[in-house]
Amino acid sequence: TLTSDTDTQLGILTKTMRDSEKGYVGWSVLGNVLTKMNELDKAEELFCRLLEGNLKENERAAYFNQLGNIKNQQNQYLDALDFYKKSLEIDEKMDKPNYSNIANTHNNMGSVYE
């Protein structure tokens, strides 16, 4: 193994990841960590693969939003806007729209123009 169960640094890292990624589960946490580490190509690949799966609509919208964030960081602004629009379309069509997510996506779209 690479580490032991008593590895304090790994324990601190794991706790930090759990605390900073509240509300996210599974593979999306890895995608968020890769994004924070500036491993944008790897994060993009992961989120694209996640979109191929059987997802709830709110998950699909969140992954499109994450891909928009990645493209924005890569200065690929038109691609970022396309992903944000996909996210927004899904969020707005939901039976119970999450207006916080909709506002966040609008904010992200505005950041493209900064």
N, C-alpha and C positions, 0 to 999 in steps of 0.2 A: 504494500500500500504506500501511497504518497505521504500519508500523515496518520497520526493515531487519534483515538477518541479524546485524548487529553491535550491535544494541541490547542493552546490558548489563543494563538493568533487566528487559527481557523474558526474557533468559537466566536471570537470578536467579529470577524468578517461575516460569518453566518448571521449573527444577531443584527449587525448593521444592515445587511441586506433585507432581513425580515422587517426591521423597523422602517426602513426607507421605502419599502415596496408594499405598504399596506394597501389592501384592496386588489392587488394583483396576485395571480396564482400561476403555478406551473411554468410552462415555457416562456410566457410573457415576461416573467421576472428576469430570465436570462437575457431576453431581448433588451430589456431596460438597462440591465447591467452592461451589456455590450455597447449600447448607445452611450452610456455615461463614460465608458472606457475609450470612447471615440473609435470603436471597432464598427464603423457604420456599415461597411459592406456585409459583415457577418450578421449584424442586427437586421439589415434589410432582407437578407436571405432567409433568416429565421422567421420574420414576420410574414414574408411571402409564402413560406411553407405552411405556416399556421393558417393562413387564409384559404389554403386548399382543403382544410379539414372541415368537419361538420361542426359549425359554430352557431352560437346564439347571435342574433342580430347586433346586440350591444357589444359583443366581443369583436365581431367583424368591423363595426364602426371604430372601435378603439384601435384595432390593428391598422386600419387605413389612416387613422390620425397619427399613429406612431410612424408609419411610413412617410407621411407628410412632414413630420418633424425631422426625420432622417434626411429627406431630400432638401429640406430647407437648410440644414446644417452643411450639406454638400454643395450649396449654392445652385441647386437645380430647381429654381423657383417655379417654373411652369409645372414640373412633375409634382412638386409639393402641393401646389394649388389643386391639381387633379385629385390627389389622394385626400386632401381636406374636403373637397366637394363630394367625393364618394362617401366619406364619413358623415358629412352633414346630411346627405340625402337619406341615408339609413336612419340616422337619429330622428330626423323630422317625420319619417313615415311610421315610426313605432307607435303602438297603441297608447303607451304612456311615455311620451318624450321626456328625456332627462334634460331639462333646460340648462342645467349646469354644464353638461357635455356640449350642448349646442353653442352656448356662450364661449366655452373654451375653444371650440373649433373655429368660431368666428375670430376670436383673438389670435389664434395661430395663423389664420389666413391674413389677418392684418399685419402680423410680424413679417410676412414675406415682403411686404412693401416698405419696410424700414430701411 
